[in-house]
């Protein structure tokens, strides 16, 4: 009987040890899973922060670039001179808030490198170490109506608890629409007397079965069309009049110039031709005012070939 009792005792002891082992293993797995879940949540938070950071840099690039163009147009107005290099000038203004080392007041607090301190401060509130460095910045125009600011950014984000970190290089773009910026051609060529904002025309087609109503409305407002024969917005900042695949053009409303005492020329009213030394033969257009003329290549663009 004593032997049977001992065997029972050993059996129950083994069961107790086994159950206790299962309990300890389960308990350990629970904390491992809990710990892993906490890490995953923190990594998700970090990923979301980095994504938001990239979006914020794009927004800041837009704001900085927009104010840079405004600042440079003010500079053109005050100096009466075009820019030597529009892309370099915009880049300098975005980075340093200057043009030829001259401070531009409109850029105060909006230079792109100033974003770093604000980002670091925000990251610190989330228990993150955050830093970014601007490796390169380029300014291009890939279509007639938009300027592209592309930034190469080195982004470093680290959790202060050493749970996770990001360290990568990203190319982030900001697209700036040129609508409502002032056309430098008008600023320089009228000595600042005439200001013409870039607004895309709503009046195409201009002539329909010899009806010139849209053409009249278009020229009366000096609206713009995309034209590969014309200079782009970046070209205009430099005073260039050559053709560009991303070109834009307006028709100069000569009565505005006349009212400011400016000399009127019998030339094509296409802006980059009128404000240049071009000798292209101008044609009067039936039904249009006596001062309105177009050069031969633009007769088809404005639907006026049958009206000369």
C-alpha positions in Angstrom: 0.0 0.0 0.0 2.8 2.3 0.8 4.4 1.7 -2.6 1.1 2.5 -4.4 0.7 5.7 -2.3 4.3 6.8 -3.3 3.5 6.2 -6.9 0.4 8.3 -6.7 2.4 11.0 -5.0 5.0 11.0 -7.8 2.3 11.0 -10.4 0.5 14.0 -9.0 3.9 15.8 -8.5 4.7 15.2 -12.2 1.3 16.6 -13.2 1.7 19.6 -10.9 5.2 20.3 -12.4 3.9 19.9 -15.9 0.9 22.3 -15.3 3.3 24.8 -13.6 5.6 24.5 -16.6 2.8 25.2 -19.0 1.7 28.1 -16.9 5.2 29.6 -16.9 5.6 29.1 -20.6 2.2 30.7 -21.3 3.0 33.5 -19.0 6.3 34.1 -20.8 4.7 34.0 -24.2 2.0 36.5 -23.0 4.7 39.0 -22.0 6.7 38.4 -25.2 3.5 39.0 -27.3 2.7 42.1 -25.2 6.2 43.4 -25.7 6.2 42.6 -29.4 2.8 44.4 -29.7 4.2 47.5 -28.0 7.2 47.5 -30.4 4.9 47.1 -33.4 2.7 50.0 -32.3 5.8 52.1 -31.8 7.1 51.2 -35.2 3.7 52.0 -36.8 3.8 55.4 -35.0 7.3 56.0 -36.3 6.3 55.0 -39.9 3.3 57.4 -39.8 5.5 60.2 -38.5 8.0 59.7 -41.3 5.2 59.7 -43.9 3.8 62.9 -42.4 7.2 64.4 -42.3 7.7 63.8 -46.0 4.3 65.4 -46.7 5.2 68.4 -44.5 8.5 68.9 -46.3 6.6 68.9 -49.6 4.2 71.6 -48.2 7.1 73.6 -46.9 8.9 73.3 -50.2 5.8 74.7 -51.9 5.5 77.6 -49.4 9.2 78.5 -49.6 9.2 78.2 -53.4 6.1 80.3 -53.9 7.5 83.1 -51.7 10.8 82.8 -53.4 9.2 83.5 -56.8 7.2 86.4 -55.3 10.4 87.8 -53.8 12.3 87.5 -57.1 9.5 89.3 -59.0 9.7 92.1 -56.4 13.5 92.2 -57.0 12.9 92.4 -60.8 10.5 95.3 -60.3 12.8 97.2 -58.0 16.0 96.7 -60.0 14.4 96.9 -63.5 16.5 94.0 -64.6 15.8 90.3 -65.4 17.4 87.5 -63.5 20.7 86.1 -64.8 19.7 82.5 -64.0 16.2 81.9 -62.8 16.8 78.4 -61.5 19.9 79.3 -59.5 18.1 82.4 -58.2 15.1 80.5 -57.0 17.4 77.9 -55.4 19.4 80.6 -53.6 16.3 82.3 -52.4 14.8 79.1 -51.0 18.0 78.1 -49.2 19.4 81.4 -48.1 16.6 83.9 -48.4 18.8 86.1 -50.6 19.5 87.1 -54.2 23.1 87.9 -55.0 23.6 88.0 -51.2 20.9 90.7 -50.8 18.4 89.7 -48.1 14.8 89.3 -49.3 12.4 90.2 -46.4 9.6 88.1 -47.7 11.7 85.0 -47.0 12.2 85.7 -43.3 11.1 82.5 -41.5 10.4 80.6 -44.7 13.8 79.5 -45.8 13.7 75.7 -46.3 16.6 74.9 -43.9 14.7 76.7 -41.1 12.2 73.8 -41.1 14.7 71.5 -39.4 14.5 73.1 -36.0 10.7 73.1 -36.1 10.7 69.4 -37.1 13.2 68.5 -34.3 11.1 70.3 -31.7 7.9 68.5 -32.8 9.7 65.1 -32.9 11.0 65.7 -29.3 7.4 66.0 -28.1 6.8 62.5 -29.5 10.0 61.1 -27.8 11.8 61.0 -31.2 15.2 62.2 -32.3 14.5 63.8 -35.7 16.9 65.4 -38.2 17.0 66.0 -41.9 19.5 67.5 -44.2 19.0 69.0 -47.6 21.4 67.3 -50.0 20.3 68.9 -53.2 17.5 71.0 -54.7 16.6 71.5 -58.3 14.1 73.9 -60.1 12.6 72.8 -63.3 9.6 73.5 -65.6 8.1 70.3 -67.1 4.8 71.8 -68.3 3.7 75.3 -69.3 1.7 76.1 -66.1 3.8 74.6 -63.2 7.3 74.9 -61.7 8.7 71.9 -60.0 10.9 72.1 -56.9 12.6 68.8 -56.3 14.5 68.2 -53.0 16.9 65.4 -52.2 16.5 64.9 -48.4 18.4 62.8 -45.9 15.9 61.9 -43.2 16.9 60.5 -39.8 14.3 59.5 -37.2 15.0 57.5 -34.1 12.9 56.4 -31.2 14.6 57.6 -27.9 14.0 54.1 -26.4 16.0 52.5 -29.3 13.0 50.5 -30.4 13.3 51.6 -34.1 14.9 54.1 -36.4 14.7 55.4 -39.9 17.7 56.6 -42.0 17.0 57.1 -45.7 17.4 59.5 -48.6 14.2 60.6 -50.3 13.4 62.8 -53.3 10.5 65.0 -52.5 8.7 67.3 -55.0 6.6 70.4 -54.7 4.6 71.7 -57.6 4.0 75.5 -57.8 1.4 76.7 -60.3 2.4 79.9 -62.1 -1.2 81.2 -62.3 -1.5 84.8 -60.8 2.2 85.5 -60.8 3.1 88.7 -62.6 4.7 88.4 -66.1 8.2 89.9 -65.9 8.0 90.9 -69.6 5.4 93.5 -68.8 7.2 94.7 -65.7 10.4 95.4 -67.5 9.2 96.5 -70.8 6.7 99.0 -69.5 9.0 100.3 -66.7 6.6 98.8 -64.1 3.6 100.9 -65.5 1.7 97.8 -66.6 1.2 94.7 -64.5 -0.1 91.6 -66.2 -0.9 88.5 -64.1 -0.6 85.1 -65.7 -4.2 83.8 -66.1 -5.1 80.9 -68.5 -7.6 81.9 -71.1 -11.2 80.5 -70.9 -11.9 81.7 -74.5 -10.6 79.0 -76.9 -11.4 78.6 -79.7 -10.8 82.3 -80.5 -12.5 82.5 -83.9 -15.5 80.4 -85.0 -16.9 80.9 -88.5 -15.4 84.5 -88.5 -17.0 85.2 -85.1 -14.2 87.1 -83.3 -15.9 87.6 -79.9 -13.6 85.2 -78.0 -10.5 86.7 -79.6 -11.6 90.2 -78.5 -12.3 89.0 -74.9 -9.0 87.2 -74.9 -6.9 90.2 -75.9 -8.9 92.7 -73.8 -7.7 90.7 -70.7 -4.3 89.8 -72.0 -4.9 86.2 -71.0 -2.4 83.4 -71.7 -2.2 80.2 -73.7 0.3 77.4 -73.8 2.5 77.8 -76.9 5.7 76.0 -77.9 6.7 79.0 -80.0 6.9 81.2 -76.8 9.3 81.4 -73.8 8.4 79.6 -70.6 7.8 81.3 -67.3 11.4 80.6 -66.2 12.6 82.0 -69.5 10.5 85.1 -68.9 12.2 85.7 -65.5 15.5 85.8 -67.5 14.1 88.0 -70.3 14.5 85.2 -72.9 12.2 85.4 -76.0 13.1 82.1 -77.7 10.8 79.1 -78.2 10.3 76.6 -75.4 8.2 73.4 -75.4 6.7 74.7 -72.1 6.1 78.2 -73.4 3.2 80.6 -72.7 2.1 83.8 -74.4 -0.4 86.6 -74.1 -1.6 89.3 -76.5 -0.6 92.8 -75.4 -3.6 95.1 -75.0 -2.0 98.2 -76.6 -4.6 100.8 -75.3 -3.3 100.1 -71.7 0.2 101.0 -72.9 -1.0 104.1 -74.7 -2.9 105.3 -71.6 0.4 105.2 -69.7 2.1 107.4 -72.4 4.1 104.5 -73.8 5.1 104.5 -77.5 2.9 102.1 -79.5 4.6 100.0 -82.3 3.0 98.5 -85.4 4.0 95.0 -84.5 2.4 91.6 -83.8 0.8 92.0 -80.3 2.0 88.5 -79.3 3.9 89.6 -76.1 7.3 88.0 -76.7 7.4 89.5 -80.2 6.0 92.9 -79.3 8.5 93.3 -76.5 11.5 92.2 -78.7 13.4 93.4 -81.7 11.6 91.0 -84.0 11.0 92.2 -87.5 8.2 89.7 -88.4 5.6 91.1 -90.7 2.4 92.0 -88.9 -1.1 91.4 -90.4 -4.3 93.4 -89.6 -7.2 91.2 -88.8 -10.7 91.8 -90.1 -13.1 93.0 -87.4 -10.3 93.6 -84.8 -9.2 97.1 -83.6 -6.8 99.0 -85.9 -3.9 98.5 -83.5 -4.3 94.7 -83.4 -1.8 92.8 -85.5 -0.6 89.2 -85.7 2.5 87.7 -87.3 2.2 84.9 -89.8 2.9 81.9 -87.5 0.2 83.1 -85.1 -2.6 83.4 -87.7 -3.3 79.7 -87.4 -2.9 79.6 -83.6 -5.6 82.3 -83.1 -7.8 81.1 -86.0 -7.4 84.3 -87.9 -5.8 83.2 -91.2 -9.1 83.7 -93.1 -9.5 87.2 -91.7 -6.4 88.9 -93.2 
